[in-house]
């Protein structure tokens, strides 16, 4: 299984709006898209989207490049909250029982 994270720095004061967006869940069905796991972490200054599954980078790339629909609309809302583009973080260490 592969893991990838998208890390975005939030604009000052954007945490509350980010939390509201996250309460709605993802604008896609993670299982139907081919993910094994998906989690989102929110801090006062950043949001981290973690995706896990086979060929996960291809799936994420496909999702963020959609030009219309619910995902494109959600990405537009996140762009308003983020300072610059998200950064990609790849897994370098993971432990599981």
C-alpha positions in Angstrom: 0.0 0.0 0.0 1.2 3.5 -0.8 0.6 6.7 1.2 0.6 10.3 0.2 -0.3 13.5 2.0 -1.3 16.9 0.7 -0.3 19.6 3.2 -1.7 23.2 2.9 -0.9 26.2 5.1 -4.1 28.0 6.1 -4.6 31.7 5.9 -4.9 33.4 9.4 -8.4 32.9 10.8 -9.3 30.1 8.3 -9.4 27.2 10.7 -13.1 27.5 11.6 -14.2 27.6 8.0 -11.8 24.7 7.2 -13.4 22.6 10.0 -16.9 23.4 8.6 -15.8 22.1 5.2 -14.3 19.0 6.7 -17.5 18.2 8.6 -19.2 17.7 5.2 -16.8 14.8 4.4 -15.0 14.4 1.1 -16.7 15.4 -2.1 -16.1 11.9 -3.5 -16.5 8.3 -2.3 -13.1 7.2 -1.1 -13.9 3.5 -1.7 -15.2 4.0 -5.2 -12.1 6.0 -6.1 -9.9 3.2 -5.0 -8.5 4.4 -1.7 -8.0 2.0 1.2 -7.8 4.7 3.8 -8.3 8.5 3.8 -7.9 10.9 6.8 -7.6 14.6 7.3 -5.8 16.4 10.1 -6.5 20.0 11.0 -4.3 22.3 13.1 -4.6 26.1 13.7 -2.3 26.7 10.7 -2.4 23.7 8.4 -4.6 21.0 7.0 -3.2 17.6 6.0 -5.1 15.2 3.7 -3.7 11.7 3.9 -4.5 9.1 1.2 -3.6 5.4 1.2 -4.1 2.7 -1.4 -2.5 1.1 -4.5 -1.4 3.6 -7.1 -2.5 6.4 -4.8 -0.5 9.2 -6.5 -2.4 8.5 -9.8 -5.7 8.5 -8.0 -5.0 11.8 -6.2 -3.7 13.4 -9.4 -6.8 12.4 -11.3 -9.0 13.9 -8.5 -7.3 17.2 -8.3 -7.3 17.6 -12.1 -11.0 17.3 -12.5 -12.3 20.5 -14.1 -15.9 20.3 -13.0 -18.2 18.7 -10.4 -18.2 18.5 -6.7 -14.5 17.9 -6.4 -13.6 21.0 -8.5 -16.1 23.1 -6.4 -14.5 21.8 -3.1 -11.0 22.6 -4.4 -12.1 26.1 -5.2 -13.3 26.6 -1.6 -10.0 25.2 -0.2 -8.0 27.5 -2.5 -9.7 30.5 -0.8 -8.6 29.2 2.6 -5.0 28.2 1.7 -1.9 30.3 1.5 -0.4 29.1 -1.8 -0.6 25.6 -3.4 -0.5 22.5 -1.2 2.7 20.6 -0.8 3.0 16.9 -1.5 4.5 14.8 1.3 5.4 11.2 0.7 5.6 8.5 3.4 9.2 7.8 4.6 8.3 5.8 7.7 5.2 4.0 8.8 4.6 1.4 11.5 1.6 -1.0 11.8 0.9 -3.8 14.2 
